[in-house]
């Protein structure tokens, strides 16, 4: 569990000029940044670039966090990170032809509940309730289509990839060579793009 008081204390220390407190927060939440960057890497973009964008979002979260809003820094930082990464992808024009208006999370989670607790969609700066419902349906459809089109190995690779495992760790865990893992991720990206293209046409 995230220690909210610890986060708030570190933010206060940083705002009083303690740079080390910022470094602690950035390291603490870097795994979250990497996980979000990896999801959007599959949608478009380069992992390292998106990680850098996510760290910028994390820094902005430290700057803008207001504990009077009664929302934990954990949830607030997650929204800031996702917005920053999503904006980087859309700004690059990589999702210009995508039917999705919102951030697509390929891993099942309780993200939507957490987003609503803040009162915003995680990646859409201004989305109507109707658009948010539509986005959820798109996300659900994409997940279902992926499960149908991916092999059992590809599904395992995707799950481990989104959990933050390295190529070497995935290869060891699945009893495969790193090249096989790399090829698997390439196939996943191609199949995901095919799904998005078919949905866009429809």
Secondary structure by P-SEA (a helix, b strand, c coil): ccaaaaaaaaaaaaaaccaaaaaaaaaaaaaaaaaaaaaaaaacccaaaaaaaaaaaaaaaaacccccccccaaaaaaaaaaaaaaaaaaaacccccccccccccccccaaaaaaaaaccccccccccaaaaaaaaaaaaaaaaaaaacccaaaaaaaaaaaacccaaaaaaaacccaaaaaaaaaaaaaaaaaaaaaaaac
